[in-house]
């Protein structure tokens, strides 16, 4: 009896399994921070700004008030409106995941916390009549930090120089010649923190 022709065929490789696309929680610090910003803005908008003023905005208030110290950190969560929020989250969600993947969640959380504290304290001390809220300082920290992600010992990346001149230089010019409600000092401070963190972290990895 002739052999079964089906049995004469060489073994065929099994078909590759189909890739199943799914959403991943790829940057926990960035995503949680963004969600808190959205929640704080919702609370602020629905309360007519009262909750923002109470919890998510830093200004000259008594040092005997425990909320004064809380607001040094939480002011980066509050935003004056949806346009303000979307503008900041666009940068945070674009740059944040790349930075969190490179430096780790703890390091990025520390950058956010330090930026919040320093910008909050500077505003409290130097601008007693100006209330500060929003993640713009964090955005500038991310921008400058991202410009030195490939730093090597003894080198200053040209991208860092250009970013510093364009973004921080713009803030200096606006602070001197343009009167608005934007705290240019918080942007500059955030950029300095991000740049310093980038150089420090780059040196530690050598």
TAZI-V425565 format. One record per pair of residues at least 12 apart in sequence whose ideal C-beta (glycine too) atoms are under 6 Angstrom apart, sorted by the first residue. I is the first residue (numbers start at 1). J is the second residue. If there is no record, write none. Layout:
i={I,I}
j={J,J}
//
This chain:
i={26,27,27,27,28,29,29,29,29,30,30,30,34,36,37,40,40,40,41,41,44,52,55,56,56,56,56,57,57,57,57,58,58,58,58,58,58,59,60,72,72,72,73,75,75,75,76,76,76,78,79,84,88,88,88,91,95,95,99,102,103,111,111,112,115,115,115,115,115,118,119,119,119,122,132,136,137,137,140,140,140,141,141,141,143,144,144,144,145,145,145,147,147,147,148,148,151,153,168,168,171,171,171}
j={97,96,97,100,105,100,105,108,109,96,97,100,89,77,77,56,77,78,79,85,78,78,74,74,77,78,133,75,78,131,133,71,72,75,120,123,132,131,128,117,120,121,116,120,132,133,116,135,138,133,134,134,135,136,139,139,142,146,145,149,201,141,197,138,137,138,141,190,193,189,137,186,189,189,183,187,186,190,187,190,191,190,193,194,167,191,194,195,194,197,198,159,160,163,160,198,202,206,188,191,184,187,188}
//
